[in-house]
Amino acid sequence: MLLEKLEIGAIEPEITRPEPETLVSGDPLHTTWNLEDDAGLYCGIWTSTPGKWRVTMTEWEYCRIHEGRAVIEGDDGSRLEVGAGDSFVMRSGFTGTWEVLETIRKDYVILYR
């Protein structure tokens, strides 16, 4: 389909948790409504309950936060606090942690190269 509206009621959500070896604290539950393109481009809506886990980005990701709060800290000492209305990009090669302070909901676009 060349034009598609994201209707989360029409998409079966994927329910996941961070891998046990990446979990730092809490018991975050992730819900993802994902649209997929065969060209390595993914987009959708993602929510997470509070918790903290390690991440290693192997892709480029644009995010727009709609609700909640989180802190993203890089192993390089970088720190980004995000909340409703914020947009940001995480680039391939980023390593660090995501800590969701208040249940968060974001739109995302991911590009695998």
Buried (B, 14 or more C-beta within 10 A) or exposed (E): EEEEEEEEEEBEBEEEBBEEEBBEEBEBBBBBBBBEEEEEEBBBBBBBBBBBBBBEBEBBBBBBBBEBBBBBBBEEEEEEEBBBEBEEEBEEEBEBBBBBBEBBBBBBBBBEE
